[in-house]
Each structure stands twice: as structure tokens, then as C-alpha cells.
Amino acid sequence: MYLCGFPCMVWELHSAHITQLMAMSSPLQNLPTLISARGNGTTTAARPPRGRHGAVQAAASDTSTAVSGGYEEGKLARPKWAGETPLSRTVQALISFRPLYSVLKLVARRVLISTAEKNNIPWKEMTKEVLESEVYGEVDSIQNQSIVYPDYYFKPFHAYDEGNLSWLAAAEAEPAMLSMAKRAVPDASSAYEANQIMRGNWLDAIEQHIMQYSQTSMIHNILDLGCAVGVSTRYLADKFPEAEVTGLDLSPYFLAVAQQKEKTGVPRKFPIRWIHADGENTGLPSKSFDLISIAFVLHECPTTGIVNIVREAFRLLRPGGTLALHDSSMKSKVLQELSPVLFTVFKSTEPFLDEFYLTDMDETLREAGFVNIKTILTDPRHATITATVPL
Ligand SMILES: C[S@@+](CC[C@H](N)C(=O)[O-])C[C@H]1O[C@@H](n2cnc3c(N)ncnc32)[C@H](O)[C@@H]1O
């Protein structure tokens, strides 16, 4: 089952759907009173930063800086529904109640698909196209039979009982991503445009960082750690056509979809290489990349996983290399004001969200050895954190 392919999928739920959810589950009827959070879950107008490099204005230093990138920040350090607040604990207790969790999972999935389709994302068609394709043949050439999965990877996740280890999750990943982008940038005229804006701002933040802090702007080798079905990987390969790009993920199903899609696309000077490995311990040579991107991955990992992945990225980068993390921002005003039902459903599909929100990312990066740590809100819901390996 699939509820939230990416961080914000569940935020596709609209108020009418919330009513539907409530009607179908009696425990949910009491939810708004059980949780005394404020906020209406609506989004404020999104304005992409103007100009290619207009958003980041940080002086070279080894201290951390954060800028809003033109998007609105909330007043809190993190949403009240995340972390170790009484509200967060109440939500956690609610979603641990199995019958309620099962209802949330089923209803929200149905609503998500229909909402995506209303946004002109042909969810069912895209999924069917993958499931009825030759994708199954790709697994043999990709799967690393000796891989040892971290324990957390086997948890039910995004409302799929098998987490990311399933064909359905792999087939639905791209429409899910589009749906998330449209929710993140609601002013965009389509989900495709929203994805362009969201990804464009992330790439601009990376480019700006490289220009500011690396002695050379030449990028020869890029790793997209946690590449899923290759959406972020293709954006990186298009942005840096002279670089050799590697997409790495723990799910052989996701990688099979990525590889098959790439095979049917326009040939590249440097074809993307797909690797089935654990980002915590990739087995790849030290100092072999100039840029590592980790997009929408760390909110799916427990704190130990986050720390290990950041350390591994430090090991894999060359001196002067750049790390870019792209994920939900706890400073986002939209996320801080999410309605009670929405954040409850959201948390029910993201088992490590509290750990992610409680991890001090700047400190984690500093402890791993990174300098020039910059955070910028690159759309109303997500931040891009960039950092450098010292020369
Ligand atoms: C939301 S998807 C990433 C989406 C993709 N980066 C993009 O921006 O389009 C998160 C991915 O992280 C992967 N992942 C989680 N933990 C991992 C780990 N320890 N090593 C490698 N990949 C991991 C999951 O398998 C999943 O495909």
C-alpha cells in the first residue's frame, strides 16, 4: 500500500477528504479535539527566488548560515507536532493504535490517487505503464545479492507493508513525486512546472555553493545517494552534462525503474550508472566524487542512519567537494501550520520523522568534518543544505 511516496504526499489531502476520513473512522472523529494544534493546512503564495543566484548571500566562512530564499518561515524551531512535545507524543500514541492506522492507510491512499489525478497527474496510467513494461528484466543486472539491508529498511513505510522493497512502490514513485511537487509549489500551473521550480531552486543552490566555495567549478563525478527511480539523478545529469553521474539506492525495484526509464530516453554522453548499495556503507572508493546530492532521503532514516550517511558522504567526497541535502524544512511556515488531521496522517506513514526533525543537521555535518554549511528554503516546504569538504 502506498500513502506517501515522498515527504508531502499526504498533504494532497484536502478538507473535503479530511471529512471523508473522519466519517470513516470513529477514533478520528475526536482527533481535532484530542490535538489542540492551530493552523489550517493551507499554503501561502509561493514565489521562487528571482534570478539564478539571487537567494544565497553568505560570506565564505566555516560557520553555518540560514536564509529563507524568499519563502516564508514559521516562528517555531520546528512544528509542534514533531519532536518531543506533548502534541507529538499524543499523535504518536494515536497512530500506534492499529485499527486507526489501518483506516488512515486505506482511505488516504484512495484519496491521494484521486487528488493526484485531479491535478492532472495520470497516476493510474503512469503506474500501469511501469507495471506492464519490461522493467522486471532490469533487476537481475542491478541487484546486489550480498547487500545487507539496515533494519529500519524493513519497516512498513509510506503505507506499503514492504516499504520501498516492492514493485508497486517503485511504479508509483514518479507520480507521487509530481504530486508532492505540486503541493510544495501550489502556484505552479501544473505538477510538471512545480517540479521544475522545486528542482530548479535546489540545483541553483548547489551551483551557487560550488561557485562560492570550491576552487574549481569543474564537476567530474556526481553521486545521487538515495536516487529512488532516478528523478533527481536525471536532473543532476541534465544540469552537469560533462559529469559522470551515479545513482545509488537500497531498493532494487526503484533502481530497475530508473534504469529502464533511462534506457528509453535520449542517450547521454556519459550514461548514468546505477548502484544497489547502502548509503551508510557504499563500498565505493574514498574521495571519488565532487558532488553528492541526498534528496528527500534523510527523513526516511533514523538518526543513526542519518549520521552514518553524512559520514559516508564526507569520506566519498574529494577535498573541496560539495554535499547537498534536500528535504522537508522544520522551519517551513506551511509545515508548522499543517492541520491536525493532516499531520497525524502524515506522521503515520513516516516512521522516522521525529528522529529527522530532532537531528541537528548543522551539528551532524560539522561533526563529520564539513565546513561552509548553508541552509536555504528553496520552496515553501523544503530546504537545501549545502556544505563543503575542506581543502
Ligand atoms: C524519497 S526517495 C528519494 C527521491 C529522489 N532522491 C528524488 O529526489 O527524486 C528516498 C530514497 O532513499 C532510499 N534510501 C533510504 N535509506 C537508504 C540508504 N541507507 N541507502 C541508500 N538509499 C536509501 C530509499 O530506498 C528511497 O528510494
PDBQT file of the ligand as one rigid body, heavy atoms in Angstrom, charges set to zero:
ROOT
HETATM    1  C1  LIG A 401      12.036   9.759  -1.408  1.00  0.00    +0.000 C 
HETATM    2  S1  LIG A 401      13.159   8.731  -2.144  1.00  0.00    +0.000 S 
HETATM    3  C2  LIG A 401      14.375   9.767  -2.908  1.00  0.00    +0.000 C 
HETATM    4  C3  LIG A 401      13.919  10.508  -4.084  1.00  0.00    +0.000 C 
HETATM    5  C4  LIG A 401      14.963  11.008  -5.024  1.00  0.00    +0.000 C 
HETATM    6  N1  LIG A 401      16.230  11.334  -4.398  1.00  0.00    +0.000 N 
HETATM    7  C5  LIG A 401      14.429  12.241  -5.715  1.00  0.00    +0.000 C 
HETATM    8  O1  LIG A 401      14.706  13.345  -5.235  1.00  0.00    +0.000 OA
HETATM    9  O2  LIG A 401      13.693  12.076  -6.691  1.00  0.00    +0.000 OA
HETATM   10  C6  LIG A 401      14.124   8.133  -0.787  1.00  0.00    +0.000 C 
HETATM   11  C7  LIG A 401      15.019   7.004  -1.229  1.00  0.00    +0.000 C 
HETATM   12  O3  LIG A 401      16.020   6.820  -0.242  1.00  0.00    +0.000 OA
HETATM   13  C8  LIG A 401      16.373   5.462  -0.302  1.00  0.00    +0.000 C 
HETATM   14  N2  LIG A 401      17.135   5.115   0.907  1.00  0.00    +0.000 N 
HETATM   15  C9  LIG A 401      16.728   5.116   2.202  1.00  0.00    +0.000 A 
HETATM   16  N3  LIG A 401      17.734   4.734   3.008  1.00  0.00    +0.000 NA
HETATM   17  C10 LIG A 401      18.802   4.473   2.201  1.00  0.00    +0.000 A 
HETATM   18  C11 LIG A 401      20.142   4.040   2.427  1.00  0.00    +0.000 A 
HETATM   19  N4  LIG A 401      20.593   3.777   3.657  1.00  0.00    +0.000 N 
HETATM   20  N5  LIG A 401      20.948   3.878   1.365  1.00  0.00    +0.000 NA
HETATM   21  C12 LIG A 401      20.519   4.130   0.107  1.00  0.00    +0.000 A 
HETATM   22  N6  LIG A 401      19.270   4.553  -0.168  1.00  0.00    +0.000 NA
HETATM   23  C13 LIG A 401      18.420   4.721   0.865  1.00  0.00    +0.000 A 
HETATM   24  C14 LIG A 401      15.063   4.750  -0.442  1.00  0.00    +0.000 C 
HETATM   25  O4  LIG A 401      15.208   3.454  -0.945  1.00  0.00    +0.000 OA
HETATM   26  C15 LIG A 401      14.314   5.685  -1.401  1.00  0.00    +0.000 C 
HETATM   27  O5  LIG A 401      14.433   5.258  -2.711  1.00  0.00    +0.000 OA
ENDROOT
TORSDOF 0
